[in-house]
């Protein structure tokens, strides 16, 4: 059973956003906040505004994609609830940030997106509340196509914060799963679904390779029984609702990575095992040394010793000691002295 826990930790490090890029993203998001504040102070002073970073950046599960792309979700909140359409409110935000980059801003259904040449984008979902003094009140998300809809990203982040408490392995497993999804690309569910599924079905182990494999198996079993992934926060919608027609493709990818993972863990040679994981997770997964797992060899020797001491040992025609066939050993009578 090749132990590639160290290689997985190295892989996790390779998925992290480099410090210089993180600093760029934070600078960009601060500049966008200034632009939006100025816009509302000048043209919509009747509203009080605020911001709250959400999503994978807040949860600590953001990764660099194969294209070295990453993102940050910065929620923008206004109060009181406006008497204009959700599209109008979002257009106010779009107008504020439209000239922040050469590419301009795009009006997505659930956010305003600002793309940067540095290989990242910032999404700005827009929320409305009747008052900031009502922490129990769920905000409403302004959408382009569906009006205002209940959505509480802070409730989701609080749920995840409890899941990952004293559980760093969960964050790593989610990162590995996101890297797998990024390598597959086509048909895969969104990162939010992978995050929820991993958190709800995690199988812990001292080794990340075993933990990932067993967690994937648990998720596969869950989705085979019921292809649903509900957000554990308001509005508790099914993230996989729009993926039901792709269930067969998604489950085939689960079968594929589980098959590679099982072969890797059953493999004795470290290099061969790492190549199985590279098939599943992409070329960023490091190649291990071309040697047998020393722990596996030690286990084999222990097993052989137990066979000899139990009197079940036989020697085959090639001189190998085992217990299935060959010439039985005589009882060992030398006890030292």
FIPATI-587492 format. One record per atom (N, C-alpha, C): residue in one letter; x, y, z. Coordinates in steps of 0.05 Angstrom, whole numbers, padded with zeros to 5 digits, always signed. Layout:
// residues N
AXYZ
...
// end
This chain:
// residues 337
X+00017-00024+00000
X+00000+00000+00000
X+00018+00025+00000
X+00023+00036-00024
X+00042+00059-00026
X+00031+00083-00011
X+00047+00094+00007
X+00038+00117+00023
X+00049+00143+00010
X+00030+00158-00003
X+00038+00183-00016
X+00028+00207-00002
X+00025+00205+00024
X+00015+00228+00040
X+00033+00253+00036
X+00060+00248+00036
X+00078+00271+00032
X+00075+00284+00005
X+00070+00267-00016
X+00066+00278-00043
X+00040+00294-00044
X+00020+00285-00030
X-00005+00300-00029
X-00001+00327-00016
X+00014+00329+00005
X+00019+00354+00018
X+00034+00373-00001
X+00053+00362-00016
X+00068+00377-00036
X+00048+00387-00058
X+00030+00370-00066
X+00010+00378-00086
X-00008+00400-00075
X-00016+00399-00050
X-00032+00420-00038
X-00018+00447-00039
X+00008+00446-00033
X+00024+00471-00034
X+00024+00483-00062
X+00026+00465-00082
X+00027+00474-00110
X+00000+00486-00119
X-00021+00480-00105
X-00048+00491-00113
X-00054+00518-00101
X-00036+00527-00083
X-00041+00552-00069
X-00034+00577-00086
X-00048+00598-00082
X-00043+00623-00096
X-00018+00635-00085
X+00001+00643-00102
X+00026+00654-00093
X+00022+00681-00080
X+00039+00688-00061
X+00036+00712-00045
X+00033+00737-00062
X+00049+00740-00083
X+00048+00765-00099
X+00020+00768-00113
X+00009+00745-00121
X-00018+00746-00134
X-00039+00752-00113
X-00037+00740-00090
X-00057+00746-00068
X-00057+00776-00062
X-00033+00788-00061
X-00031+00816-00055
X-00044+00833-00078
X-00040+00824-00103
X-00053+00838-00125
X-00083+00837-00123
X-00094+00814-00116
X-00122+00810-00115
X-00134+00828-00092
X-00121+00828-00069
X-00130+00845-00047
X-00130+00874-00054
X-00109+00883-00068
X-00107+00911-00076
X-00130+00917-00096
X-00135+00899-00114
X-00157+00904-00134
X-00184+00905-00120
X-00188+00887-00101
X-00215+00887-00088
X-00219+00912-00071
X-00197+00922-00059
X-00199+00947-00044
X-00205+00971-00062
X-00193+00971-00086
X-00198+00992-00105
X-00227+00991-00115
X-00238+00967-00119
X-00266+00965-00128
X-00284+00975-00106
X-00278+00968-00082
X-00295+00978-00059
X-00296+01008-00059
X-00273+01021-00063
X-00272+01051-00063
X-00289+01062-00085
X-00288+01050-00109
X-00304+01059-00132
X-00334+01057-00126
X-00342+01034-00114
X-00370+01030-00109
X-00380+01049-00087
X-00364+01053-00066
X-00371+01071-00044
X-00374+01100-00055
X-00356+01108-00072
X-00357+01135-00084
X-00382+01138-00101
X-00389+01117-00117
X-00413+01118-00134
X-00438+01122-00117
X-00440+01106-00096
X-00464+01108-00080
X-00465+01133-00063
X-00442+01142-00054
X-00441+01167-00038
X-00450+01191-00056
X-00442+01190-00081
X-00448+01212-00099
X-00475+01211-00111
X-00484+01187-00120
X-00509+01185-00136
X-00532+01171-00121
X-00526+01157-00099
X-00547+01142-00085
X-00542+01145-00055
X-00541+01170-00045
X-00534+01174-00017
X-00555+01165+00003
X-00578+01158-00006
X-00600+01149+00012
X-00595+01120+00022
X-00574+01107+00012
X-00568+01080+00020
X-00543+01078+00037
X-00543+01060+00057
X-00519+01054+00072
X-00507+01028+00060
X-00481+01028+00056
X-00469+01005+00042
X-00448+00991+00060
X-00443+00966+00053
X-00423+00950+00067
X-00413+00928+00049
X-00391+00915+00057
X-00379+00893+00042
X-00373+00869+00060
X-00372+00845+00048
X-00364+00821+00063
X-00354+00800+00044
X-00328+00793+00046
X-00316+00773+00029
X-00330+00746+00035
X-00336+00731+00015
X-00350+00706+00018
X-00338+00684+00001
X-00351+00661+00000
X-00343+00639-00018
X-00317+00626-00010
X-00304+00614-00030
X-00280+00598-00026
X-00257+00614-00014
X-00255+00640-00020
X-00234+00656-00009
X-00237+00658+00021
X-00262+00662+00030
X-00268+00663+00059
X-00264+00636+00072
X-00271+00615+00058
X-00269+00588+00069
X-00240+00577+00069
X-00223+00589+00053
X-00196+00579+00051
X-00192+00557+00032
X-00211+00554+00012
X-00210+00531-00007
X-00205+00540-00036
X-00196+00565-00039
X-00190+00575-00066
X-00165+00561-00076
X-00164+00553-00102
X-00140+00541-00113
X-00133+00556-00139
X-00108+00551-00148
X-00100+00560-00174
X-00108+00539-00194
X-00121+00547-00216
X-00129+00527-00236
X-00105+00521-00254
X-00109+00502-00272
X-00087+00496-00291
X-00079+00520-00308
X-00099+00538-00312
X-00093+00562-00327
X-00082+00585-00310
X-00077+00578-00284
X-00067+00597-00265
X-00088+00620-00260
X-00113+00612-00261
X-00135+00631-00257
X-00146+00627-00229
X-00155+00648-00216
X-00168+00646-00190
X-00187+00669-00186
X-00202+00669-00165
X-00222+00690-00162
X-00227+00696-00132
X-00241+00719-00128
X-00249+00727-00102
X-00278+00737-00104
X-00295+00729-00085
X-00323+00738-00084
X-00325+00758-00062
X-00332+00783-00069
X-00335+00804-00049
X-00364+00814-00049
X-00379+00805-00030
X-00407+00813-00029
X-00411+00843-00022
X-00429+00856-00036
X-00435+00884-00032
X-00464+00885-00021
X-00467+00899+00002
X-00493+00901+00015
X-00503+00929+00017
X-00530+00933+00012
X-00541+00960+00015
X-00567+00958+00032
X-00572+00979+00046
X-00596+00981+00062
X-00605+01010+00062
X-00632+01016+00062
X-00654+00997+00063
X-00659+00984+00036
X-00678+00966+00035
X-00684+00953+00010
X-00694+00974-00010
X-00682+00974-00034
X-00689+00995-00054
X-00717+00989-00066
X-00729+01009-00077
X-00755+01006-00090
X-00752+01004-00120
X-00728+00996-00129
X-00723+00992-00157
X-00717+00963-00162
X-00716+00955-00187
X-00712+00927-00194
X-00683+00918-00187
X-00680+00892-00184
X-00654+00880-00178
X-00634+00886-00200
X-00643+00886-00225
X-00626+00893-00248
X-00616+00921-00246
X-00633+00940-00238
X-00625+00968-00235
X-00603+00971-00214
X-00607+00957-00191
X-00586+00959-00169
X-00560+00948-00179
X-00561+00926-00193
X-00536+00914-00203
X-00523+00932-00224
X-00539+00946-00240
X-00528+00964-00260
X-00514+00987-00246
X-00524+00996-00223
X-00510+01017-00209
X-00481+01008-00201
X-00479+00984-00192
X-00453+00973-00185
X-00435+00970-00210
X-00447+00960-00232
X-00432+00957-00256
X-00421+00983-00266
X-00437+01004-00265
X-00428+01031-00274
X-00405+01040-00257
X-00405+01033-00231
X-00383+01042-00213
X-00356+01029-00220
X-00357+01004-00230
X-00331+00990-00234
X-00325+00985-00263
X-00342+00995-00281
X-00338+00989-00310
X-00311+00997-00321
X-00299+01018-00310
X-00274+01027-00321
X-00250+01019-00303
X-00254+01000-00285
X-00233+00992-00268
X-00211+00977-00283
X-00219+00963-00304
X-00199+00949-00321
X-00206+00954-00350
X-00187+00947-00368
X-00192+00951-00397
X-00214+00933-00406
X-00218+00910-00394
X-00238+00891-00402
X-00266+00900-00394
X-00268+00918-00374
X-00294+00926-00364
X-00306+00906-00346
X-00331+00910-00339
X-00346+00892-00321
X-00368+00878-00337
X-00374+00854-00329
X-00395+00839-00343
X-00418+00833-00323
X-00442+00833-00333
X-00466+00830-00316
X-00475+00801-00317
X-00466+00786-00297
X-00474+00758-00294
X-00501+00757-00280
X-00514+00734-00280
X-00540+00732-00267
X-00539+00738-00237
X-00518+00728-00224
X-00517+00731-00195
X-00494+00749-00185
X-00480+00762-00203
X-00459+00780-00194
X-00451+00798-00217
X-00434+00818-00209
X-00420+00834-00229
X-00391+00824-00228
X-00380+00817-00252
X-00353+00806-00253
X-00334+00825-00265
X-00311+00829-00252
X-00289+00846-00263
X-00265+00828-00268
X-00257+00827-00293
X-00235+00809-00302
X-00209+00825-00302
X-00187+00813-00293
X-00161+00825-00293
X-00141+00810-00310
X-00122+00824-00322
X-00102+00811-00339
X-00083+00793-00323
X-00082+00798-00297
X-00063+00782-00281
X-00072+00754-00276
X-00094+00744-00289
X-00103+00717-00286
X-00121+00713-00262
X-00138+00732-00258
X-00158+00730-00236
X-00182+00748-00242
X-00204+00742-00229
X-00227+00760-00231
X-00240+00763-00204
X-00255+00784-00201
X-00269+00790-00176
X-00299+00791-00182
X-00314+00774-00168
X-00343+00774-00170
X-00355+00790-00148
X-00374+00807-00155
X-00388+00824-00135
X-00418+00818-00135
X-00426+00799-00118
X-00455+00794-00115
X-00467+00818-00099
X-00491+00825-00105
X-00503+00849-00093
X-00527+00839-00075
X-00527+00848-00050
X-00548+00840-00031
X-00562+00864-00020
X-00587+00860-00013
X-00603+00882-00001
X-00614+00872+00026
X-00616+00891+00045
X-00628+00884+00071
X-00645+00908+00080
X-00665+00903+00097
X-00681+00925+00107
X-00665+00942+00127
X-00646+00928+00142
X-00630+00942+00161
X-00605+00925+00168
X-00583+00939+00174
X-00559+00925+00183
X-00560+00918+00212
X-00581+00929+00226
X-00584+00924+00255
X-00600+00899+00261
X-00606+00883+00241
X-00621+00859+00244
X-00604+00835+00235
X-00586+00825+00253
X-00569+00803+00245
X-00584+00777+00238
X-00608+00774+00248
X-00624+00750+00243
X-00637+00751+00215
X-00637+00774+00203
X-00650+00777+00177
X-00632+00766+00154
X-00643+00748+00138
X-00628+00738+00115
X-00629+00759+00093
X-00606+00765+00081
X-00605+00784+00059
X-00618+00772+00034
X-00624+00789+00015
X-00634+00781-00011
X-00614+00788-00033
X-00609+00768-00050
X-00589+00772-00071
X-00603+00784-00096
X-00591+00805-00107
X-00602+00817-00131
X-00592+00801-00155
X-00610+00791-00171
X-00603+00775-00195
X-00611+00791-00220
X-00599+00783-00242
X-00606+00796-00268
X-00632+00785-00279
X-00637+00759-00275
X-00660+00747-00288
X-00683+00739-00269
X-00677+00737-00243
X-00697+00725-00225
X-00705+00744-00202
X-00700+00770-00205
X-00708+00788-00184
X-00691+00785-00159
X-00703+00791-00136
X-00689+00788-00111
X-00696+00760-00099
X-00675+00747-00089
X-00679+00720-00078
X-00663+00717-00052
X-00675+00703-00032
X-00662+00699-00007
X-00635+00684-00011
X-00614+00694+00002
X-00588+00680+00000
X-00571+00691+00022
X-00559+00672+00038
X-00543+00681+00061
X-00516+00668+00061
X-00496+00680+00047
X-00469+00669+00046
X-00455+00667+00073
X-00462+00686+00091
X-00449+00685+00118
X-00458+00660+00133
X-00483+00653+00130
X-00494+00629+00143
X-00479+00604+00133
X-00473+00603+00107
X-00458+00581+00095
X-00430+00580+00106
X-00417+00603+00107
X-00389+00604+00117
X-00387+00597+00146
X-00407+00604+00162
X-00408+00596+00190
X-00410+00566+00193
X-00427+00554+00175
X-00430+00525+00175
X-00403+00511+00169
X-00390+00522+00148
X-00365+00509+00140
X-00343+00514+00161
X-00344+00536+00175
X-00324+00542+00196
X-00325+00521+00217
X-00349+00512+00224
X-00353+00491+00244
X-00342+00464+00233
X-00347+00459+00208
X-00338+00434+00196
X-00308+00431+00196
X-00294+00454+00191
X-00265+00452+00188
X-00250+00458+00214
X-00265+00462+00236
X-00252+00467+00262
X-00235+00443+00270
X-00210+00447+00276
X-00191+00425+00283
X-00191+00403+00261
X-00195+00411+00236
X-00198+00392+00215
X-00185+00403+00189
X-00159+00408+00190
X-00145+00419+00167
X-00147+00401+00142
X-00150+00375+00148
X-00151+00356+00125
X-00175+00361+00107
X-00197+00371+00118
X-00220+00376+00101
X-00214+00397+00080
X-00200+00418+00087
X-00193+00439+00068
X-00175+00427+00046
X-00157+00410+00054
X-00139+00398+00034
X-00155+00379+00015
X-00173+00363+00026
X-00189+00345+00009
X-00205+00361-00011
X-00217+00383-00002
X-00233+00399-00021
X-00215+00411-00043
X-00191+00419-00035
X-00172+00429-00055
X-00164+00408-00075
X-00160+00383-00066
X-00153+00361-00085
X-00177+00356-00103
X-00201+00357-00093
X-00225+00352-00109
X-00229+00374-00130
X-00223+00399-00122
X-00225+00421-00141
X-00205+00419-00163
X-00181+00410-00156
X-00160+00405-00176
X-00168+00383-00195
X-00180+00362-00185
X-00191+00340-00202
X-00212+00351-00220
X-00231+00367-00210
X-00252+00378-00226
X-00240+00397-00248
X-00220+00413-00240
X-00208+00431-00260
X-00194+00415-00282
X-00182+00392-00275
X-00168+00376-00295
X-00188+00363-00314
X-00211+00355-00303
X-00232+00342-00320
X-00246+00363-00337
X-00253+00386-00323
X-00267+00409-00335
X-00296+00402-00343
X-00299+00387-00364
X-00326+00383-00376
X-00345+00369-00357
X-00369+00380-00354
X-00391+00367-00340
X-00389+00367-00310
X-00368+00375-00299
X-00364+00373-00270
X-00382+00393-00255
X-00391+00386-00231
X-00407+00404-00215
X-00390+00427-00204
X-00403+00449-00195
X-00388+00472-00186
X-00373+00467-00160
X-00353+00484-00154
X-00337+00481-00130
X-00354+00481-00105
X-00376+00496-00104
X-00393+00496-00081
X-00404+00469-00075
X-00412+00454-00096
X-00423+00427-00092
X-00401+00409-00081
X-00377+00410-00092
X-00355+00393-00083
X-00348+00399-00054
X-00349+00425-00046
X-00344+00433-00019
X-00364+00421+00001
X-00389+00424-00006
X-00411+00414+00011
X-00409+00383+00013
X-00406+00370-00010
X-00405+00341-00010
X-00382+00330+00006
X-00359+00343+00003
X-00335+00334+00018
X-00339+00338+00048
X-00350+00361+00056
X-00354+00367+00084
X-00375+00348+00097
X-00395+00340+00082
X-00416+00323+00092
X-00409+00293+00092
X-00389+00286+00076
X-00382+00258+00072
X-00353+00251+00078
X-00339+00269+00091
X-00310+00265+00096
X-00305+00239+00112
X-00285+00224+00103
X-00275+00201+00117
X-00247+00207+00125
X-00242+00212+00151
X-00216+00221+00160
X-00196+00197+00161
X-00171+00204+00157
X-00149+00184+00158
X-00123+00200+00163
X-00104+00187+00175
X-00078+00201+00180
X-00064+00206+00153
X-00072+00192+00132
X-00060+00196+00106
X-00080+00210+00087
X-00071+00231+00073
X-00089+00245+00055
X-00097+00229+00031
X-00080+00211+00021
X-00088+00195-00002
X-00111+00176+00005
X-00109+00164+00028
X-00131+00146+00037
X-00156+00162+00043
X-00153+00184+00056
X-00176+00201+00064
X-00191+00211+00039
X-00176+00219+00018
X-00188+00228-00007
X-00203+00206-00020
X-00191+00183-00022
X-00203+00160-00036
X-00229+00152-00021
X-00228+00149+00005
X-00251+00140+00020
X-00273+00161+00020
X-00266+00186+00020
X-00286+00208+00018
X-00300+00207-00009
X-00284+00203-00030
X-00296+00201-00057
X-00315+00178-00059
X-00308+00155-00047
X-00326+00132-00047
X-00352+00139-00032
X-00350+00152-00009
X-00374+00159+00006
X-00392+00178-00010
X-00380+00197-00024
X-00395+00216-00040
X-00409+00201-00063
X-00394+00183-00076
X-00406+00167-00098
X-00430+00152-00088
X-00427+00139-00065
X-00450+00123-00055
X-00474+00141-00049
X-00468+00165-00039
X-00490+00184-00032
X-00504+00193-00058
X-00488+00200-00078
X-00500+00210-00103
X-00514+00189-00119
X-00504+00164-00118
X-00517+00142-00131
X-00545+00137-00119
X-00547+00141-00093
X-00573+00137-00080
X-00591+00161-00084
X-00581+00185-00084
X-00597+00209-00087
X-00579+00231-00098
X-00584+00239-00123
X-00567+00258-00137
X-00576+00287-00129
X-00570+00294-00104
X-00578+00320-00093
X-00556+00330-00076
X-00551+00357-00076
X-00532+00370-00058
X-00545+00396-00050
X-00556+00396-00026
X-00570+00420-00016
X-00551+00438-00001
X-00553+00464-00006
X-00537+00483+00009
X-00546+00484+00038
X-00528+00480+00057
X-00536+00479+00085
X-00539+00507+00097
X-00552+00524+00081
X-00557+00552+00090
X-00579+00563+00072
X-00591+00585+00080
X-00612+00597+00064
X-00601+00604+00036
X-00615+00595+00015
X-00643+00585+00014
X-00645+00555+00013
X-00624+00540+00019
X-00624+00511+00020
X-00632+00499-00007
X-00622+00511-00028
X-00628+00501-00055
X-00610+00478-00063
X-00618+00463-00083
X-00602+00440-00093
X-00582+00449-00114
X-00557+00448-00107
X-00536+00458-00125
X-00533+00441-00150
X-00542+00416-00149
X-00540+00398-00171
X-00565+00397-00189
X-00584+00415-00183
X-00609+00414-00198
X-00605+00416-00228
X-00587+00434-00236
X-00582+00438-00265
X-00563+00418-00277
X-00554+00398-00261
X-00535+00379-00270
X-00547+00351-00272
X-00573+00349-00268
X-00586+00322-00268
X-00582+00308-00295
X-00582+00323-00317
X-00579+00310-00343
X-00550+00301-00348
X-00532+00309-00330
X-00504+00301-00333
X-00495+00282-00311
X-00514+00271-00298
X-00508+00253-00276
X-00490+00230-00285
X-00497+00217-00307
X-00481+00194-00317
X-00452+00202-00321
X-00447+00225-00333
X-00420+00234-00338
X-00405+00240-00312
X-00419+00253-00294
X-00406+00259-00268
X-00399+00234-00252
X-00418+00215-00252
X-00413+00190-00237
X-00391+00174-00250
X-00389+00176-00277
X-00367+00162-00291
X-00340+00173-00283
X-00339+00200-00278
X-00314+00212-00269
X-00307+00204-00241
X-00328+00201-00224
X-00323+00190-00197
X-00311+00162-00198
X-00323+00145-00216
X-00313+00118-00219
X-00284+00118-00228
X-00278+00136-00246
X-00251+00138-00258
X-00230+00145-00237
X-00235+00166-00221
X-00215+00175-00202
X-00213+00154-00179
X-00235+00141-00172
X-00234+00121-00151
X-00218+00097-00160
X-00221+00090-00186
X-00206+00067-00197
X-00176+00073-00196
X-00168+00097-00205
X-00140+00105-00204
X-00130+00106-00175
X-00146+00116-00157
X-00138+00118-00129
X-00134+00090-00117
X-00152+00072-00123
X-00148+00044-00112
X-00123+00031-00123
X-00118+00035-00149
X-00094+00024-00160
X-00069+00036-00148
X-00070+00062-00142
X-00047+00076-00131
X-00041+00065-00102
X-00062+00062-00087
X-00058+00054-00059
X-00050+00024-00058
X-00059+00008-00076
X-00052-00020-00077
X-00024-00025-00088
X-00013-00005-00102
X+00013-00007-00115
X+00036-00006-00094
X+00056-00022-00098
X+00079-00024-00080
X+00099-00002-00087
X+00104+00003-00113
X+00124+00022-00122
X+00113+00051-00120
X+00128+00068-00107
X+00120+00096-00102
X+00116+00111-00128
X+00134+00108-00147
X+00132+00123-00172
X+00108+00114-00188
X+00103+00088-00189
X+00080+00078-00204
X+00054+00087-00191
X+00054+00088-00165
X+00030+00098-00150
X+00025+00127-00156
X+00046+00143-00157
X+00042+00172-00162
X+00033+00177-00190
X+00040+00159-00209
X+00031+00163-00237
X+00001+00156-00239
X-00009+00138-00222
X-00038+00133-00222
X-00052+00158-00212
X-00042+00171-00191
X-00055+00196-00182
X-00052+00219-00202
X-00030+00219-00217
X-00027+00240-00238
X-00048+00236-00260
X-00055+00211-00266
X-00077+00206-00285
X-00103+00218-00275
X-00107+00217-00249
X-00132+00226-00237
X-00133+00256-00232
X-00110+00267-00223
X-00110+00294-00213
X-00094+00314-00230
X-00081+00304-00251
X-00067+00322-00268
X-00037+00322-00264
X-00022+00335-00282
X+00007+00335-00281
X+00019+00351-00259
X+00003+00367-00245
X+00014+00382-00222
X+00020+00364-00198
X+00007+00340-00198
X+00013+00321-00176
X+00042+00311-00180
X+00059+00312-00159
X+00087+00306-00162
X+00092+00276-00165
X+00113+00270-00180
X+00122+00242-00183
X+00139+00235-00159
X+00133+00211-00148
X+00148+00202-00125
X+00174+00188-00134
X+00190+00180-00114
X+00215+00166-00120
X+00209+00138-00131
X+00227+00128-00148
X+00224+00102-00160
X+00234+00081-00140
X+00218+00075-00120
X+00226+00056-00100
X+00201+00044-00087
X+00204+00021-00075
X+00182+00008-00061
X+00177+00023-00035
X+00152+00024-00027
X+00145+00036-00001
X+00158+00020+00021
X+00176+00032+00037
X+00190+00017+00058
X+00170+00005+00078
X+00148+00018+00084
X+00129+00008+00103
X+00116-00018+00093
X+00111-00018+00066
X+00099-00042+00054
X+00119-00065+00056
X+00144-00060+00051
X+00165-00081+00053
X+00167-00092+00081
X+00166-00073+00100
X+00168-00081+00128
X+00144-00099+00136
X+00120-00091+00126
X+00096-00108+00132
X+00098-00136+00120
X+00111-00137+00095
X+00115-00163+00083
X+00133-00181+00100
X+00155-00168+00110
X+00173-00183+00127
X+00160-00193+00153
X+00143-00176+00164
X+00129-00183+00189
X+00111-00207+00183
X+00097-00206+00160
X+00079-00228+00153
X+00094-00254+00149
X+00118-00251+00135
X+00134-00275+00131
X+00144-00287+00157
X+00152-00269+00176
X+00161-00278+00202
X+00139-00293+00217
X+00114-00282+00215
X+00092-00295+00228
X+00086-00322+00216
X+00090-00325+00189
X+00085-00350+00176
X+00105-00371+00186
X+00130-00363+00188
X+00151-00382+00198
X+00146-00390+00226
X+00140-00370+00244
X+00137-00376+00272
X+00111-00392+00278
X+00091-00390+00260
X+00066-00405+00264
X+00068-00433+00254
X+00090-00441+00241
X+00094-00467+00230
X+00080-00472+00204
X+00071-00451+00190
X+00057-00454+00165
X+00075-00450+00141
X+00101-00444+00145
X+00119-00436+00124
X+00125-00460+00106
X+00127-00454+00079
X+00135-00474+00059
X+00155-00460+00041
X+00172-00476+00029
X+00191-00465+00010
X+00184-00477-00018
X+00180-00458-00038
X+00172-00468-00064
X+00197-00475-00080
X+00193-00483-00106
X+00215-00493-00123
X+00236-00471-00128
X+00228-00446-00125
X+00247-00424-00130
X+00261-00414-00105
X+00254-00427-00082
X+00267-00420-00057
X+00253-00398-00042
X+00229-00390-00051
X+00214-00370-00037
X+00198-00382-00014
X+00198-00368+00009
X+00182-00377+00032
X+00154-00365+00031
X+00134-00382+00033
X+00107-00373+00034
X+00090-00395+00047
X+00064-00393+00045
X+00048-00413+00060
X+00029-00430+00043
X+00030-00425+00016
X+00010-00438-00001
X+00019-00465-00011
X+00044-00468-00020
X+00053-00493-00032
X+00083-00496-00029
X+00093-00521-00031
X+00122-00527-00029
X+00128-00545-00006
X+00153-00546+00001
X+00162-00563+00022
X+00159-00550+00049
X+00144-00564+00068
X+00140-00552+00094
X+00166-00550+00110
X+00168-00529+00126
X+00191-00526+00143
X+00189-00544+00167
X+00212-00553+00176
X+00214-00567+00202
X+00210-00547+00225
X+00200-00557+00247
X+00197-00540+00270
X+00224-00528+00278
X+00224-00503+00286
X+00248-00489+00294
X+00253-00495+00324
X+00277-00507+00330
X+00283-00515+00357
X+00305-00499+00370
X+00316-00481+00355
X+00338-00465+00366
X+00326-00440+00380
X+00331-00438+00405
X+00320-00416+00420
X+00341-00397+00432
X+00365-00401+00422
X+00387-00384+00432
X+00399-00395+00457
X+00419-00382+00468
X+00430-00391+00493
X+00459-00382+00495
// end
